[in-house]
Amino acid sequence: MDLRLTEEELAFRAEVRAFVRDNLPASIREKTVAGRRLSKDDYVRWTRILAAKGWAAPHWPPAWGGTGWSPIELSIFLDETQRGNAPELVAFGVSMVGPVIYTFGSEKQKERFLPRIVDLRDWWCQGFSEPGAGSDLASLRTTARRDDDGWMISGQKTWTTMAQYADWIFVLARTNPQAKKQEGISFFLVDMKTPGITVKPIQTIDGGHEVNEVFLDDVRVPADAIVGEENKGWDYAKFLLANERNGIARVGVSKARLDRVRELASIPVYGSGPKIEDPFFRAKLAEVEVELKALEVTQMRVISNRRTAGKPDPASSVLKIKGSEIQQATTDLLMEVVGPYALPYREPDAMSNEPPVGPDWAGPLAPTYFNTRKVSIYGGSNEIQRSIIAKAILGL
């Protein structure tokens, strides 16, 4: 593969970089650089800036708001927006349920939902994982029973990211309990305002409220809430998860974090010289940089060799494993740079009688480190991804 960009691609990179620099609100950029939590309004504001430019759903078909970019242009866009510290597009709509709808949904579903995903008028969340059905998702126990008016859904979902913001949830539910477990599941689109839905927060190790439990108690949905064919939901879920794993690579995010590592490592922190002067630290930094470059090349190969629509590429599992490992390695480096000053942390607006300990930029690094432990688990744990690679790629 020739990795040299053409003159047109270099011009496109410059265009995206300039757009992010000139249009990303400073308040949002500052939060992202510092590792502080973004609000719902922050995500909506940036998404609508992109939507006005026609860039809010770059990988979609042009007929539904996509850009028509080549795989290389899409890779450049992701790299430049992530490295420019822009918020990532809310994946549950644009990267997950959106492609499922435009690939497998009815025309009515496409016309109703897709435009509202593009500009984030509808915020979606993912109703997949359950207590006892995480990596083994096919063991889910949420059921959907057909009746005269549509479907009745009952069950519990967990680790539902940002469900507290969501207008809609896409739900996997069992519609044929007699079938083989992967063959009796269907895919539903459910309004979060429907009676019978309860959202309960789960506090994460970094002190945040990012994930939730979602209880569905006899939730009645119309007949047209099902996507595609009944009992084919497992196929749609595999398609969706392949898209999610491509996004989990986050090459640009890791590039931006390594930029931050170099910046902070040049500052004397706690009674010694800058960390960048430590040859052992520089060796660790170089090792992560080399692995990131290899991941970037692999991501370009996967994007360039996309299979037929509806067929997940098992190579996306490679991106998921290495991307999550590198993200975690970048937070390891940041923690090493800041040392003990990462330990005392409170939100900037939290009330306290105690003065801050260490520099302002040190506090958010520990929450980021702990929160990033999850990336090797969600989207299918890395152990599961290795099994997929062994079976689908290596033929073992």
C-alpha positions as CSV (number, residue, x, y, z in Angstrom):
1,M,0.0,0.0,0.0
2,D,1.3,3.4,-1.0
3,L,0.8,5.6,2.1
4,R,1.8,8.8,0.5
5,L,-1.1,11.3,0.2
6,T,-1.9,12.9,-3.2
7,E,-1.9,16.6,-3.6
8,E,-5.7,16.6,-3.4
9,E,-5.6,14.5,-0.2
10,L,-3.0,16.9,1.4
11,A,-5.3,19.8,0.5
12,F,-8.2,18.0,2.0
13,R,-6.2,17.4,5.2
14,A,-5.4,21.1,5.4
15,E,-9.1,22.0,4.9
16,V,-10.2,19.8,7.7
17,R,-7.5,21.0,10.0
18,A,-8.3,24.6,9.3
19,F,-12.1,24.0,9.8
20,V,-11.5,22.4,13.2
21,R,-9.1,25.2,14.3
22,D,-11.5,28.0,13.2
23,N,-14.9,26.5,14.2
24,L,-14.4,24.3,17.3
25,P,-15.5,26.5,20.3
26,A,-12.6,27.3,22.6
27,S,-14.6,26.2,25.7
28,I,-15.1,22.8,24.2
29,R,-11.5,22.5,23.1
30,E,-10.2,23.4,26.5
31,K,-12.3,20.8,28.2
32,T,-11.2,18.1,25.8
33,V,-7.5,19.0,26.1
34,A,-7.7,19.0,29.9
35,G,-9.6,15.7,30.0
36,R,-12.7,17.2,31.6
37,R,-16.2,15.9,31.0
38,L,-18.2,17.3,28.1
39,S,-21.9,18.2,28.6
40,K,-24.7,17.1,26.3
41,D,-24.8,20.7,25.0
42,D,-21.2,20.5,24.0
43,Y,-21.8,17.4,21.9
44,V,-24.9,18.9,20.3
45,R,-23.2,22.2,19.6
46,W,-20.3,20.6,17.8
47,T,-22.4,18.1,15.9
48,R,-24.6,20.9,14.5
49,I,-21.5,22.9,13.4
50,L,-20.4,19.8,11.5
51,A,-24.0,19.2,10.2
52,A,-24.1,22.8,8.8
53,K,-20.9,22.0,6.9
54,G,-22.3,18.6,5.7
55,W,-19.8,16.6,7.7
56,A,-21.8,15.2,10.5
57,A,-22.3,11.7,9.0
58,P,-19.2,11.5,6.8
59,H,-19.3,7.7,6.1
60,W,-23.0,7.6,5.2
61,P,-24.4,7.4,1.7
62,P,-24.7,10.9,0.2
63,A,-28.5,10.3,-0.2
64,W,-28.8,10.3,3.5
65,G,-26.4,13.1,4.4
66,G,-23.1,11.5,3.8
67,T,-20.1,13.1,2.1
68,G,-19.1,10.6,-0.6
69,W,-15.6,10.8,0.6
70,S,-13.0,8.1,-0.2
71,P,-11.8,5.8,2.5
72,I,-8.6,7.8,2.7
73,E,-10.5,11.1,3.0
74,L,-12.6,9.6,5.8
75,S,-9.5,8.4,7.6
76,I,-8.0,11.9,7.3
77,F,-11.2,13.5,8.7
78,L,-11.3,11.2,11.7
79,D,-7.6,11.8,12.3
80,E,-7.7,15.6,12.1
81,T,-10.9,16.1,14.2
82,Q,-9.6,13.7,16.9
83,R,-6.1,15.2,16.9
84,G,-7.7,18.7,16.9
85,N,-9.4,17.8,20.2
86,A,-12.9,18.0,18.8
87,P,-15.5,15.9,20.5
88,E,-16.2,12.6,18.8
89,L,-19.5,12.3,17.0
90,V,-22.0,10.5,19.3
91,A,-21.4,7.0,18.0
92,F,-24.7,5.4,19.0
93,G,-26.6,7.3,16.3
94,V,-24.2,8.1,13.5
95,S,-21.9,5.1,13.7
96,M,-24.2,2.4,15.1
97,V,-27.9,2.5,14.6
98,G,-27.8,4.9,11.6
99,P,-25.9,2.4,9.4
100,V,-28.2,-0.4,10.5
101,I,-31.3,1.7,9.6
102,Y,-30.0,2.7,6.1
103,T,-28.7,-0.8,5.4
104,F,-31.6,-2.9,6.7
105,G,-34.4,-0.6,7.7
106,S,-37.6,0.3,5.9
107,E,-38.0,3.4,3.8
108,K,-40.3,4.8,6.5
109,Q,-37.6,4.2,9.1
110,K,-34.9,5.8,7.0
111,E,-37.0,9.0,6.3
112,R,-38.1,9.3,10.0
113,F,-34.8,8.7,11.8
114,L,-31.8,9.4,9.6
115,P,-32.1,13.2,9.2
116,R,-32.6,13.5,13.0
117,I,-29.5,11.5,13.7
118,V,-27.4,13.7,11.4
119,D,-28.0,16.9,13.4
120,L,-28.5,15.2,16.8
121,R,-32.1,16.2,17.2
122,D,-32.5,12.6,18.4
123,W,-29.9,11.2,20.9
124,W,-29.6,7.4,20.8
125,C,-28.3,4.9,23.3
126,Q,-27.5,1.2,22.9
127,G,-29.7,-1.5,24.6
128,F,-27.4,-4.5,24.1
129,S,-25.6,-5.7,27.3
130,E,-27.5,-7.3,30.2
131,P,-26.6,-8.7,33.6
132,G,-25.2,-12.1,32.6
133,A,-25.1,-11.2,28.9
134,G,-22.1,-8.9,28.2
135,S,-19.4,-10.5,26.0
136,D,-21.8,-13.5,25.6
137,L,-24.4,-11.2,24.2
138,A,-26.4,-14.0,22.5
139,S,-27.4,-15.1,26.0
140,L,-29.6,-12.1,26.5
141,R,-32.9,-12.6,28.2
142,T,-34.9,-9.5,27.3
143,T,-38.0,-10.6,25.4
144,A,-40.3,-9.1,22.9
145,R,-43.8,-10.7,22.6
146,R,-46.0,-10.0,19.6
147,D,-49.6,-8.9,20.3
148,D,-52.4,-7.3,18.3
149,D,-51.0,-3.8,18.4
150,G,-47.3,-4.5,18.0
151,W,-44.7,-5.8,20.5
152,M,-44.4,-6.0,24.3
153,I,-40.7,-5.7,25.5
154,S,-39.6,-6.7,29.0
155,G,-36.1,-7.1,30.4
156,Q,-33.1,-5.2,31.7
157,K,-30.1,-3.6,30.0
158,T,-27.0,-2.4,31.7
159,W,-23.9,-0.3,31.0
160,T,-26.1,1.8,28.8
161,T,-23.9,4.8,28.0
162,M,-25.5,8.2,28.2
163,A,-29.0,6.8,28.5
164,Q,-29.8,9.8,30.7
165,Y,-29.6,12.0,27.6
166,A,-31.2,9.6,25.1
167,D,-34.4,10.2,23.2
168,W,-34.4,6.7,21.6
169,I,-32.8,3.3,22.4
170,F,-32.1,0.4,20.0
171,V,-32.8,-2.8,21.7
172,L,-31.9,-6.5,21.1
173,A,-34.7,-8.7,22.4
174,R,-35.5,-12.4,22.1
175,T,-38.5,-13.1,19.8
176,N,-38.2,-16.8,19.5
177,P,-37.1,-18.6,22.7
178,Q,-37.2,-22.0,21.0
179,A,-34.6,-21.1,18.4
180,K,-30.8,-21.4,18.7
181,K,-29.9,-18.5,20.8
182,Q,-28.3,-16.4,18.0
183,E,-31.2,-17.1,15.7
184,G,-34.1,-16.0,17.9
185,I,-33.2,-12.3,18.4
186,S,-34.7,-9.2,16.8
187,F,-33.7,-5.5,16.6
188,F,-36.1,-2.8,17.8
189,L,-36.2,1.0,17.9
190,V,-37.8,2.3,21.1
191,D,-38.8,5.8,22.2
192,M,-37.3,6.4,25.6
193,K,-40.5,8.2,26.6
194,T,-42.5,5.0,26.3
195,P,-44.2,4.0,29.6
196,G,-42.4,1.2,31.4
197,I,-38.8,2.5,30.8
198,T,-36.8,3.3,33.9
199,V,-33.2,4.6,33.8
200,K,-31.0,4.3,36.9
201,P,-27.5,5.7,37.0
202,I,-24.3,3.7,37.7
203,Q,-21.4,5.7,39.1
204,T,-18.1,4.8,37.4
205,I,-14.7,4.5,39.0
206,D,-13.8,8.0,37.9
207,G,-16.7,9.5,39.8
208,G,-18.8,10.2,36.7
209,H,-22.3,9.3,35.6
210,E,-21.7,7.9,32.1
211,V,-23.5,4.5,32.2
212,N,-26.8,3.4,33.4
213,E,-29.2,0.5,34.0
214,V,-32.3,0.5,31.8
215,F,-35.4,-1.4,32.9
216,L,-38.1,-2.3,30.4
217,D,-41.3,-3.4,32.1
218,D,-44.0,-4.3,29.6
219,V,-42.9,-1.6,27.2
220,R,-45.4,-1.5,24.3
221,V,-44.0,-0.5,20.9
222,P,-45.7,-0.5,17.5
223,A,-45.3,-3.2,14.9
224,D,-43.0,-1.0,12.8
225,A,-40.5,-0.6,15.6
226,I,-38.7,-3.8,14.4
227,V,-35.8,-3.3,12.0
228,G,-35.5,-5.7,9.0
229,E,-36.7,-9.3,9.5
230,E,-37.9,-10.9,12.7
231,N,-35.3,-13.1,14.3
232,K,-32.4,-11.6,12.2
233,G,-31.3,-9.2,14.9
234,W,-28.1,-11.0,15.6
235,D,-26.9,-10.4,12.1
236,Y,-27.7,-6.7,12.4
237,A,-25.9,-6.6,15.8
238,K,-22.7,-8.1,14.3
239,F,-22.8,-5.5,11.5
240,L,-23.2,-2.8,14.1
241,L,-20.5,-4.0,16.4
242,A,-18.0,-4.2,13.4
243,N,-18.7,-0.5,12.9
244,E,-18.2,0.2,16.6
245,R,-14.9,-1.6,16.7
246,N,-13.6,0.4,13.8
247,G,-14.3,3.6,15.8
248,I,-12.7,2.2,18.9
249,A,-9.3,2.4,17.3
250,R,-9.3,6.2,17.8
251,V,-5.9,6.8,16.2
252,G,-6.4,10.6,16.3
253,V,-7.3,10.5,20.0
254,S,-4.1,8.7,20.8
255,K,-2.1,11.1,18.6
256,A,-3.6,14.0,20.5
257,R,-2.8,12.3,23.9
258,L,0.8,11.7,22.9
259,D,1.1,15.4,21.9
260,R,-0.1,16.1,25.5
261,V,2.4,13.7,26.9
262,R,5.2,15.4,25.2
263,E,4.0,18.8,26.3
264,L,3.5,17.9,29.9
265,A,6.7,15.8,30.1
266,S,8.7,18.9,29.2
267,I,7.5,20.6,32.5
268,P,9.3,20.0,35.8
269,V,6.6,18.6,38.0
270,Y,7.7,17.5,41.5
271,G,11.2,18.5,42.5
272,S,13.1,17.0,39.6
273,G,13.8,17.7,36.0
274,P,11.3,17.3,33.1
275,K,10.3,13.7,32.6
276,I,11.2,13.9,28.9
277,E,14.9,13.9,30.0
278,D,14.5,10.4,31.5
279,P,15.8,7.9,28.8
280,F,13.6,5.1,30.1
281,F,10.5,7.3,29.7
282,R,11.6,8.3,26.2
283,A,11.9,4.6,25.3
284,K,8.4,3.9,26.5
285,L,7.1,6.9,24.6
286,A,8.8,5.8,21.4
287,E,7.4,2.3,21.7
288,V,3.9,3.6,21.9
289,E,4.5,5.9,18.9
290,V,5.7,3.0,16.8
291,E,2.7,0.9,17.7
292,L,0.4,3.8,16.9
293,K,1.9,4.2,13.5
294,A,1.4,0.5,12.8
295,L,-2.2,0.8,13.9
296,E,-2.8,3.8,11.6
297,V,-1.6,1.7,8.6
298,T,-3.7,-1.2,9.6
299,Q,-6.8,1.0,10.0
300,M,-6.3,2.4,6.5
301,R,-6.1,-1.2,5.1
302,V,-9.3,-2.1,6.9
303,I,-11.1,1.0,5.7
304,S,-9.9,0.5,2.1
305,N,-10.9,-3.1,2.0
306,R,-14.5,-2.8,3.3
307,R,-16.5,-5.8,2.4
308,T,-20.0,-6.0,1.0
309,A,-22.6,-4.0,3.0
310,G,-24.0,-6.0,5.8
311,K,-20.9,-8.2,6.2
312,P,-18.7,-7.3,9.2
313,D,-15.0,-7.4,8.5
314,P,-13.2,-9.5,11.2
315,A,-10.1,-7.3,10.7
316,S,-12.0,-4.7,12.7
317,S,-11.2,-6.9,15.8
318,V,-7.5,-6.1,15.2
319,L,-8.3,-2.4,15.3
320,K,-10.3,-2.8,18.5
321,I,-7.6,-4.8,20.4
322,K,-4.6,-2.6,19.4
323,G,-6.5,0.7,19.5
324,S,-7.7,0.0,23.1
325,E,-4.3,-1.1,24.2
326,I,-2.6,2.0,22.8
327,Q,-5.3,4.3,24.4
328,Q,-4.5,2.7,27.7
329,A,-0.8,3.0,27.2
330,T,-1.1,6.8,26.5
331,T,-2.9,7.2,29.8
332,D,-0.2,5.2,31.5
333,L,2.4,7.7,30.2
334,L,0.4,10.6,31.4
335,M,0.1,9.2,34.9
336,E,3.9,8.6,34.9
337,V,4.5,12.2,33.9
338,V,2.3,13.7,36.7
339,G,3.2,11.2,39.4
340,P,1.5,11.7,42.8
341,Y,-0.2,15.0,41.7
342,A,-2.7,12.9,39.8
343,L,-4.2,11.5,43.0
344,P,-6.2,14.4,44.6
345,Y,-9.0,15.2,42.2
346,R,-12.2,17.1,42.3
347,E,-14.4,18.7,39.6
348,P,-13.5,22.4,38.9
349,D,-16.8,23.6,40.4
350,A,-16.8,21.3,43.4
351,M,-16.9,23.0,46.8
352,S,-13.8,22.4,49.0
353,N,-12.0,24.2,51.8
354,E,-8.7,22.7,50.8
355,P,-6.4,24.3,48.2
356,P,-5.6,22.4,45.0
357,V,-2.6,20.1,45.2
358,G,-0.2,20.4,42.2
359,P,-0.9,22.1,38.9
360,D,-4.4,22.5,37.5
361,W,-3.8,20.2,34.6
362,A,-2.7,17.2,36.9
363,G,-6.1,16.5,38.5
364,P,-8.1,15.1,35.5
365,L,-5.4,12.6,34.5
366,A,-6.2,10.0,37.1
367,P,-10.0,9.9,36.2
368,T,-9.0,9.6,32.5
369,Y,-6.6,6.8,33.3
370,F,-9.2,4.8,35.3
371,N,-12.0,5.5,32.8
372,T,-9.9,4.2,29.9
373,R,-9.6,0.8,31.5
374,K,-13.0,0.1,30.0
375,V,-12.0,0.3,26.4
376,S,-10.6,-3.2,26.3
377,I,-13.9,-4.5,27.5
378,Y,-16.7,-2.6,25.7
379,G,-17.6,-3.3,22.1
380,G,-16.8,-7.0,22.8
381,S,-13.9,-7.7,25.2
382,N,-10.4,-8.1,23.8
383,E,-10.5,-11.8,24.7
384,I,-13.6,-12.2,22.5
385,Q,-11.9,-10.3,19.7
386,R,-8.9,-12.6,19.8
387,S,-11.3,-15.6,19.4
388,I,-12.8,-13.8,16.3
389,I,-9.4,-13.3,14.8
390,A,-8.4,-16.9,15.4
391,K,-11.5,-18.3,13.8
392,A,-12.3,-15.8,11.0
393,I,-8.8,-14.7,9.9
394,L,-6.4,-17.4,11.0
395,G,-8.8,-20.3,10.4
396,L,-7.9,-22.0,13.7
